[in-house]
Amino acid sequence: MGGDGNRAYGHKSFSRSRSHFRDRITADGRGGRPVAAGRYRLVVSRACPWASRAVISRRLLGLEDALSMAVADPVQDDRSWRFTLDPGGRDPVLGIRYLSEAYDRRETGYPGGVSVPAVVDVASGELVTNDYQQLTLDLATEWTALHREGAPDLYPAARRDEIDTVMAEVYEDVNNGVYRAGFATGQKEYEKACAGVFRRLETIAGRLAGQRYLVGDTLTEADIRLFTTLVRFDPVYHGHFKCNRWKLAEEPVLWAYARDLFQTPGFGDTVDFDHIKRHYYQVHTGINPTGIVPLGPDLASWLSPHHREELGGRPFGDGTPPGPVPEGERVAPAGRPV
């Protein structure tokens, strides 16, 4: 359970702050942060939708050997993300107990929050970036020399304007909208945010009724960013954040689309519903003071047929699916009791 900081959730309006540490890791090293295998460590929580984008991108692109990954405990305390899942409560590569230690090495007394995803320089132990918006775009475009053979182009140059437009709409009304609804402190504030979530979801459903993916006929960054909210919708956003006009499983197009992605290598095999549910229901004690984690929903339906392949499309374009999940990074399959 969290402490006083976690009890603040639900007692103040939601505002997502801009990433404070925005160094970019680039192919040519401009700015002093060159792409290099083994130099950096990606710190994530499988509970966090923003971090889950990076987990999916890393796997689809085959960067597991080049960019190691630390997984934080889904239940934070007031020092935020901690490595209590690891032996001795320390990340085995960085040697730290809390992600905040990497933040402190970068900037002593940093007044902002400690967020994931975060990339840490292994040698110095300093935070490099917590820019969740730019990080995955750079993994797709700057880390290409280290991509696996057959890696998909998740941010194709010819489609970037359209991808950026779709992602901006999804970000404002869906990715962020569920949080504005869930952390609302007044009825009108909640109703405005909740209405915006479902209005955008209905628009997206109309778009996806006739095409398999959001932009073009292949998977792109836009699909990753929508998926990480959709996969959390019924387990947490519907009840915990009161986004309950309907369940994802009650909207035929979006439910089939979400299952299609979930069953695509690189998506569902990165999802840990246990981490997701425990984080939201046990950390947000201002919203759920008892810390009780609900038993449902039934997760087995994520593996049911979706028939989206009838719309055509080539998930990986001219590429291939990623290989098996590396040992040590596997999560429980959907349908296992949590």
Disulfide bonds with the S-S distance in Angstrom:
none
